[in-house]
């Protein structure tokens, strides 16, 4: 089954900076990674991806994309696999997105999360260092900031995580930037808000679970009291931010830097789920089962993205309502054709 059913539009500035470049993507079979691979192919990059499992949770996107990329089988924690991929395919640009991304899973099994998110990052960075990679973009998260009273998060805000997933992403963040300051590896870090859109099969996440429930005419379950607030970033805007940051390496404005990307305003869980129900038009309402904020979660998170806007002109272009419309349409088309 194809993951993405529509082509990403060409970059607004007509940039062809990645044409002919050799790009390696970890986490390419994940939700955001699959959209990113499609965008890289649209830009004319030669793409190599790392595939860990024989049967991935999702597939590469659209029009037989997997036939258009080099697929290296192995794990992000295997130094020999990484070294082979980077040298044999003469890679000059790396996007490191591979991670265990579910907060609840990290709370239940922190060791596997630390292995994937922390060890996987330093192994990737070491491979990039030895191969002399010109651009490395590492996905951290807004979760690395932890809970703050002074919001929105800015790149200068302290990283104060308290729970396993958040700690793993802060470690990812600091490891990456240390490779610039210590070894001169040109690396940038992304701290993105909650990314949503079609093709996310982690149904423990708020948006895909609410969308699937609504179009199946089930009441979406809210496991908090509905008051936690998050910043929601549509996946095509997230991909555009990754590519914009990659372009910044050409004039030396990315190396050693961290960049926020989000919608720039918080939305409550209840507000988002109610909006999903309304846009789905299936006459259901959310069912609030929780009280307060779930253990290991942060009450309110949102991001100031002015650094990225000032540096390269990036801004989100898809509002929450339009993004949710697109997301609902994707799941209806690909998973529940009866409700199309």
Buried (B, 14 or more C-beta within 10 A) or exposed (E): EBBBBBEBEEBEEEBEBBEEBBBBBBBBBBBBBBBBBBBBBBBEBBBBBBBBEEEBEBBBBBEEBBEEBBBBEBBBBBEEBBBBBBEEBEBBBBBBBBBBBBBBBBBEBBEEBBBBBBBBBBBBBBBBBBBEBBBBBBBBBBBBBBBBEEBBBBBEBEBEBEBBBBBBBBBBBBBBBBBBEEEEBBBBBBBBBBBBBBBBBBEEBBBBBBBBBBBBEBBBBBBBBBBBBBBBBBBBBBBBBBBBBBBBBEEEEBBBBBBBBBBBEBBBBBBBBBBBBBBBEBEBEBEBEBEEBBEBBBEBBBBBBBBBBEBBEBBBEBEBEEBBBBBBBBBBBBBEEEBE
